[in-house]
Amino acid sequence: MTTNLDFTDNVALVTGAGRGLGLALARELGRRGARVGLVARDAAALRAAVDSLRGEGVVAEAIVGDVGDKRAIHAIAHQAAALLGPVDLLIHNASTLGPAPLRLLLDTECEDFERALQVNLLGPFRLSKVIAGAMALRGRGTIVHVSSDAAVEAYPRWGAYGASKAALDHLSRTWAAELEGTGVRVLAIDPGEMDTQMHADAIPEADRSSLADPADVARWIAAIVRDPAGAPSGARVRADDWKEGRR
């Protein structure tokens, strides 16, 4: 019988954790007993986030780094291990939409498309490559790729972001197939539309009251991670399917 996971004393590494969903995830996991490493580019915002979590009693460490920069990947992984210990849960949350307002593909600069791939796809690949092997040697670990409905639906002006997320979904499935039997579980989770700065940048006219609170989404994602039977390795799941009373 598969039992639910316990976050107590686990080490969680969350990228894009200076604000929005990433910060909400760090807070949720920390409140559940995990030791949390927060990764982001903005040092000031990141340290403010870590200070706020520590004020709530969460064991949290700031790791300043850009997952879209190949040279930063080993430093991020090494700092996480040195500050917190071996990573048990790796959440690839950092993303970029590209310049706002969003552009049609015909108007998208090649460099902006490349940047989206570097942050949204290659960064997760590189960081998983550094961390997943140690997870496999220990016989346990979970890797989460934060996806998007833009990975499965074609929206005008979301081309670079959508293409990167579609590739990320397939990367997630491939990691799961290759790590089968090692004890490492790999998931893609679609968080849905949230009231975040990223969403406001992309769709400034959106009705914020219709958008999910990142704190709620973080709680649903934590429930998914805790439920290996309901969300087995290789699955792509929607966060709101784990709303209270729905699963």
TORLOVO-954846 format. One record per residue (C-alpha): residue number from 1; residue in one letter; chain; x, y, z. Coordinates in Angstrom, 1 decimal. Layout:
+-----+---+---+--------+--------+--------+
:   k : r : c :     px :     py :     pz :
+-----+---+---+--------+--------+--------+
: NUM : A : A :      X :      Y :      Z :
...
+-----+---+---+--------+--------+--------+
//
This chain:
+-----+---+---+--------+--------+--------+
:   k : r : c :     px :     py :     pz :
+-----+---+---+--------+--------+--------+
:   1 : M : A :    0.0 :    0.0 :    0.0 :
:   2 : T : A :    1.4 :    3.4 :   -1.0 :
:   3 : T : A :    1.5 :    5.9 :    1.9 :
:   4 : N : A :    1.4 :    9.7 :    1.8 :
:   5 : L : A :    4.7 :   11.5 :    2.0 :
:   6 : D : A :    5.7 :   13.5 :    5.1 :
:   7 : F : A :    7.5 :   16.8 :    4.5 :
:   8 : T : A :    8.9 :   16.9 :    8.1 :
:   9 : D : A :   12.7 :   17.4 :    7.9 :
:  10 : N : A :   12.7 :   17.0 :    4.1 :
:  11 : V : A :   14.7 :   19.5 :    2.1 :
:  12 : A : A :   12.7 :   21.3 :   -0.6 :
:  13 : L : A :   14.4 :   23.5 :   -3.3 :
:  14 : V : A :   12.0 :   25.9 :   -5.0 :
:  15 : T : A :   13.1 :   28.1 :   -8.0 :
:  16 : G : A :   11.4 :   31.4 :   -8.8 :
:  17 : A : A :   10.7 :   31.7 :   -5.1 :
:  18 : G : A :   11.0 :   35.4 :   -4.5 :
:  19 : R : A :    7.3 :   36.1 :   -5.0 :
:  20 : G : A :    4.1 :   34.6 :   -6.3 :
:  21 : L : A :    3.6 :   30.8 :   -6.4 :
:  22 : G : A :    7.2 :   30.1 :   -5.6 :
:  23 : L : A :    7.1 :   32.0 :   -2.4 :
:  24 : A : A :    3.7 :   30.5 :   -1.5 :
:  25 : L : A :    5.1 :   27.0 :   -2.1 :
:  26 : A : A :    8.1 :   27.7 :    0.1 :
:  27 : R : A :    5.8 :   29.0 :    2.8 :
:  28 : E : A :    3.4 :   26.0 :    2.6 :
:  29 : L : A :    6.2 :   23.4 :    2.6 :
:  30 : G : A :    8.0 :   25.2 :    5.4 :
:  31 : R : A :    4.8 :   25.3 :    7.5 :
:  32 : R : A :    4.5 :   21.5 :    7.0 :
:  33 : G : A :    8.0 :   20.9 :    8.4 :
:  34 : A : A :   10.3 :   21.1 :    5.3 :
:  35 : R : A :   13.6 :   22.9 :    5.3 :
:  36 : V : A :   13.3 :   25.2 :    2.3 :
:  37 : G : A :   15.8 :   26.7 :   -0.1 :
:  38 : L : A :   14.4 :   29.6 :   -2.1 :
:  39 : V : A :   16.1 :   30.4 :   -5.4 :
:  40 : A : A :   15.6 :   33.7 :   -7.3 :
:  41 : R : A :   17.5 :   36.3 :   -9.2 :
:  42 : D : A :   16.5 :   39.4 :   -7.1 :
:  43 : A : A :   18.7 :   39.3 :   -4.0 :
:  44 : A : A :   16.8 :   41.9 :   -2.1 :
:  45 : A : A :   13.3 :   40.4 :   -2.7 :
:  46 : L : A :   14.6 :   37.0 :   -2.0 :
:  47 : R : A :   16.2 :   38.0 :    1.4 :
:  48 : A : A :   12.9 :   39.7 :    2.3 :
:  49 : A : A :   11.0 :   36.6 :    1.5 :
:  50 : V : A :   13.3 :   34.4 :    3.6 :
:  51 : D : A :   13.2 :   36.8 :    6.5 :
:  52 : S : A :    9.4 :   36.7 :    6.4 :
:  53 : L : A :    9.4 :   32.9 :    6.4 :
:  54 : R : A :   11.9 :   32.7 :    9.3 :
:  55 : G : A :    9.6 :   35.1 :   11.2 :
:  56 : E : A :    7.0 :   32.4 :   10.9 :
:  57 : G : A :    9.3 :   29.7 :   12.2 :
:  58 : V : A :   10.2 :   28.2 :    8.8 :
:  59 : V : A :   13.7 :   26.9 :    8.3 :
:  60 : A : A :   14.6 :   28.8 :    5.1 :
:  61 : E : A :   17.7 :   29.8 :    3.1 :
:  62 : A : A :   18.2 :   32.3 :    0.3 :
:  63 : I : A :   20.0 :   31.1 :   -2.8 :
:  64 : V : A :   20.6 :   33.9 :   -5.3 :
:  65 : G : A :   20.8 :   32.6 :   -8.8 :
:  66 : D : A :   19.4 :   32.7 :  -12.3 :
:  67 : V : A :   18.3 :   29.2 :  -13.5 :
:  68 : G : A :   18.5 :   30.5 :  -17.1 :
:  69 : D : A :   22.3 :   30.9 :  -16.7 :
:  70 : K : A :   24.2 :   27.6 :  -17.2 :
:  71 : R : A :   27.0 :   28.8 :  -15.1 :
:  72 : A : A :   24.7 :   29.3 :  -12.0 :
:  73 : I : A :   23.3 :   25.7 :  -11.9 :
:  74 : H : A :   26.1 :   24.0 :  -10.0 :
:  75 : A : A :   26.4 :   26.9 :   -7.5 :
:  76 : I : A :   22.6 :   26.7 :   -6.8 :
:  77 : A : A :   22.8 :   22.9 :   -6.2 :
:  78 : H : A :   25.9 :   23.1 :   -4.1 :
:  79 : Q : A :   24.6 :   26.0 :   -1.9 :
:  80 : A : A :   21.4 :   24.0 :   -1.3 :
:  81 : A : A :   23.3 :   21.0 :   -0.2 :
:  82 : A : A :   25.7 :   23.0 :    2.0 :
:  83 : L : A :   23.0 :   25.0 :    3.7 :
:  84 : L : A :   20.2 :   22.4 :    4.0 :
:  85 : G : A :   21.4 :   19.0 :    3.1 :
:  86 : P : A :   20.5 :   16.6 :    0.2 :
:  87 : V : A :   17.4 :   17.8 :   -1.7 :
:  88 : D : A :   14.3 :   15.6 :   -1.3 :
:  89 : L : A :   11.9 :   17.8 :   -3.3 :
:  90 : L : A :   12.9 :   19.9 :   -6.3 :
:  91 : I : A :   10.2 :   22.3 :   -7.7 :
:  92 : H : A :   11.0 :   23.9 :  -11.0 :
:  93 : N : A :    8.8 :   27.0 :  -10.7 :
:  94 : A : A :   10.9 :   29.8 :  -12.2 :
:  95 : S : A :    9.5 :   31.0 :  -15.6 :
:  96 : T : A :    9.6 :   33.9 :  -18.0 :
:  97 : L : A :    7.0 :   35.0 :  -20.4 :
:  98 : G : A :    9.3 :   37.3 :  -22.4 :
:  99 : P : A :    8.7 :   41.0 :  -23.0 :
: 100 : A : A :    5.4 :   42.5 :  -22.2 :
: 101 : P : A :    3.0 :   43.1 :  -23.9 :
: 102 : L : A :    3.3 :   39.6 :  -25.3 :
: 103 : R : A :    4.1 :   39.4 :  -29.0 :
: 104 : L : A :    3.0 :   37.3 :  -32.0 :
: 105 : L : A :    5.6 :   34.8 :  -33.0 :
: 106 : L : A :    6.3 :   36.8 :  -36.2 :
: 107 : D : A :    7.3 :   39.7 :  -33.9 :
: 108 : T : A :    9.2 :   37.7 :  -31.3 :
: 109 : E : A :   12.9 :   38.3 :  -31.3 :
: 110 : C : A :   15.0 :   35.2 :  -31.5 :
: 111 : E : A :   16.9 :   36.2 :  -28.4 :
: 112 : D : A :   13.6 :   36.4 :  -26.4 :
: 113 : F : A :   12.5 :   33.0 :  -27.6 :
: 114 : E : A :   15.9 :   31.6 :  -26.6 :
: 115 : R : A :   15.7 :   33.2 :  -23.2 :
: 116 : A : A :   12.3 :   31.5 :  -22.6 :
: 117 : L : A :   13.9 :   28.2 :  -23.4 :
: 118 : Q : A :   16.9 :   28.8 :  -21.2 :
: 119 : V : A :   14.7 :   29.7 :  -18.2 :
: 120 : N : A :   11.7 :   27.5 :  -18.7 :
: 121 : L : A :   13.2 :   24.4 :  -20.2 :
: 122 : L : A :   17.0 :   24.2 :  -20.1 :
: 123 : G : A :   17.3 :   25.5 :  -16.5 :
: 124 : P : A :   15.0 :   22.7 :  -15.2 :
: 125 : F : A :   16.9 :   20.1 :  -17.3 :
: 126 : R : A :   20.3 :   21.3 :  -16.0 :
: 127 : L : A :   19.3 :   21.5 :  -12.3 :
: 128 : S : A :   17.6 :   18.1 :  -12.4 :
: 129 : K : A :   20.7 :   16.6 :  -14.1 :
: 130 : V : A :   22.8 :   17.8 :  -11.1 :
: 131 : I : A :   20.3 :   16.7 :   -8.4 :
: 132 : A : A :   18.4 :   13.7 :   -9.7 :
: 133 : G : A :   21.4 :   11.3 :   -9.6 :
: 134 : A : A :   21.8 :   11.8 :   -5.9 :
: 135 : M : A :   18.1 :   11.3 :   -5.4 :
: 136 : A : A :   18.4 :    8.0 :   -7.3 :
: 137 : L : A :   21.3 :    6.9 :   -5.2 :
: 138 : R : A :   19.4 :    7.5 :   -2.0 :
: 139 : G : A :   16.3 :    5.7 :   -3.5 :
: 140 : R : A :   13.9 :    8.6 :   -3.0 :
: 141 : G : A :   13.0 :   12.1 :   -4.2 :
: 142 : T : A :   10.4 :   14.1 :   -6.1 :
: 143 : I : A :   10.8 :   16.5 :   -9.0 :
: 144 : V : A :    8.0 :   18.8 :   -9.9 :
: 145 : H : A :    7.8 :   20.8 :  -13.1 :
: 146 : V : A :    5.3 :   23.7 :  -12.9 :
: 147 : S : A :    3.5 :   23.6 :  -16.2 :
: 148 : S : A :    0.7 :   25.7 :  -17.8 :
: 149 : D : A :   -2.4 :   25.3 :  -19.9 :
: 150 : A : A :   -0.4 :   27.1 :  -22.6 :
: 151 : A : A :    1.6 :   23.8 :  -22.9 :
: 152 : V : A :   -1.5 :   22.1 :  -24.3 :
: 153 : E : A :   -3.5 :   25.0 :  -25.8 :
: 154 : A : A :   -2.2 :   27.3 :  -28.5 :
: 155 : Y : A :   -2.8 :   31.0 :  -27.5 :
: 156 : P : A :   -1.8 :   33.8 :  -29.8 :
: 157 : R : A :    1.1 :   35.8 :  -28.4 :
: 158 : W : A :    2.0 :   33.0 :  -25.9 :
: 159 : G : A :    4.1 :   31.1 :  -28.5 :
: 160 : A : A :    7.6 :   31.2 :  -26.8 :
: 161 : Y : A :    6.2 :   30.5 :  -23.4 :
: 162 : G : A :    3.8 :   27.8 :  -24.6 :
: 163 : A : A :    6.4 :   26.0 :  -26.6 :
: 164 : S : A :    8.8 :   26.0 :  -23.7 :
: 165 : K : A :    6.1 :   24.6 :  -21.4 :
: 166 : A : A :    5.0 :   21.9 :  -23.9 :
: 167 : A : A :    8.7 :   20.8 :  -24.1 :
: 168 : L : A :    8.9 :   20.9 :  -20.3 :
: 169 : D : A :    5.9 :   18.5 :  -20.0 :
: 170 : H : A :    7.6 :   16.1 :  -22.3 :
: 171 : L : A :   10.9 :   16.5 :  -20.5 :
: 172 : S : A :    9.0 :   15.6 :  -17.3 :
: 173 : R : A :    7.6 :   12.4 :  -18.8 :
: 174 : T : A :   11.0 :   11.4 :  -20.2 :
: 175 : W : A :   12.7 :   11.9 :  -16.8 :
: 176 : A : A :    9.9 :    9.8 :  -15.2 :
: 177 : A : A :   10.5 :    7.0 :  -17.8 :
: 178 : E : A :   14.2 :    7.0 :  -17.4 :
: 179 : L : A :   14.1 :    7.1 :  -13.6 :
: 180 : E : A :   11.5 :    4.4 :  -13.2 :
: 181 : G : A :   12.4 :    2.0 :  -10.5 :
: 182 : T : A :   14.9 :    4.4 :   -8.8 :
: 183 : G : A :   12.5 :    5.8 :   -6.2 :
: 184 : V : A :   12.5 :    9.2 :   -7.9 :
: 185 : R : A :    9.1 :   10.5 :   -8.8 :
: 186 : V : A :    8.6 :   13.2 :  -11.5 :
: 187 : L : A :    5.5 :   15.2 :  -12.1 :
: 188 : A : A :    4.2 :   18.1 :  -14.2 :
: 189 : I : A :    1.6 :   20.2 :  -12.5 :
: 190 : D : A :   -0.6 :   22.8 :  -14.1 :
: 191 : P : A :   -1.3 :   25.4 :  -11.4 :
: 192 : G : A :   -4.1 :   27.2 :  -13.4 :
: 193 : E : A :   -4.5 :   31.0 :  -13.6 :
: 194 : M : A :   -3.4 :   32.8 :  -10.5 :
: 195 : D : A :   -3.4 :   36.3 :   -9.1 :
: 196 : T : A :    0.4 :   36.9 :   -9.6 :
: 197 : Q : A :    2.5 :   39.7 :  -11.1 :
: 198 : M : A :    3.4 :   37.4 :  -14.0 :
: 199 : H : A :   -0.3 :   37.1 :  -14.9 :
: 200 : A : A :   -0.9 :   40.8 :  -14.5 :
: 201 : D : A :    2.0 :   41.5 :  -16.8 :
: 202 : A : A :    0.6 :   39.1 :  -19.4 :
: 203 : I : A :   -3.1 :   40.1 :  -19.1 :
: 204 : P : A :   -3.4 :   43.4 :  -17.3 :
: 205 : E : A :   -7.1 :   43.6 :  -18.0 :
: 206 : A : A :   -8.0 :   40.3 :  -16.3 :
: 207 : D : A :  -10.5 :   40.3 :  -13.4 :
: 208 : R : A :   -8.3 :   39.5 :  -10.4 :
: 209 : S : A :  -11.3 :   38.2 :   -8.5 :
: 210 : S : A :  -11.6 :   35.3 :  -11.0 :
: 211 : L : A :   -8.0 :   34.2 :  -10.4 :
: 212 : A : A :   -6.8 :   31.7 :   -7.8 :
: 213 : D : A :   -4.8 :   32.8 :   -4.8 :
: 214 : P : A :   -1.2 :   31.4 :   -5.0 :
: 215 : A : A :   -1.5 :   30.3 :   -1.4 :
: 216 : D : A :   -4.4 :   28.1 :   -2.3 :
: 217 : V : A :   -2.6 :   26.7 :   -5.3 :
: 218 : A : A :    0.5 :   26.0 :   -3.1 :
: 219 : R : A :   -1.7 :   24.0 :   -0.7 :
: 220 : W : A :   -3.1 :   21.9 :   -3.6 :
: 221 : I : A :    0.3 :   21.3 :   -5.0 :
: 222 : A : A :    1.6 :   20.1 :   -1.6 :
: 223 : A : A :   -1.4 :   17.7 :   -1.5 :
: 224 : I : A :   -0.4 :   16.4 :   -4.9 :
: 225 : V : A :    3.2 :   15.9 :   -3.9 :
: 226 : R : A :    2.1 :   14.0 :   -0.7 :
: 227 : D : A :   -0.1 :   11.6 :   -2.8 :
: 228 : P : A :    2.1 :    9.3 :   -4.9 :
: 229 : A : A :   -0.9 :    6.9 :   -5.5 :
: 230 : G : A :   -3.1 :    9.7 :   -6.8 :
: 231 : A : A :   -0.3 :   11.4 :   -8.8 :
: 232 : P : A :    2.2 :    8.7 :   -9.9 :
: 233 : S : A :    5.5 :    9.4 :  -11.5 :
: 234 : G : A :    5.1 :   10.6 :  -15.1 :
: 235 : A : A :    1.6 :   12.2 :  -14.5 :
: 236 : R : A :    0.6 :   15.6 :  -15.6 :
: 237 : V : A :   -2.0 :   16.9 :  -13.2 :
: 238 : R : A :   -4.1 :   20.0 :  -12.6 :
: 239 : A : A :   -3.6 :   21.6 :   -9.2 :
: 240 : D : A :   -7.3 :   22.5 :   -8.8 :
: 241 : D : A :   -8.2 :   18.8 :   -9.0 :
: 242 : W : A :   -6.8 :   18.6 :   -5.5 :
: 243 : K : A :   -9.1 :   21.2 :   -4.1 :
: 244 : E : A :  -10.7 :   20.3 :   -0.7 :
: 245 : G : A :  -13.5 :   17.9 :   -1.3 :
: 246 : R : A :  -12.6 :   17.1 :   -4.9 :
: 247 : R : A :  -10.0 :   14.4 :   -4.1 :
+-----+---+---+--------+--------+--------+
//
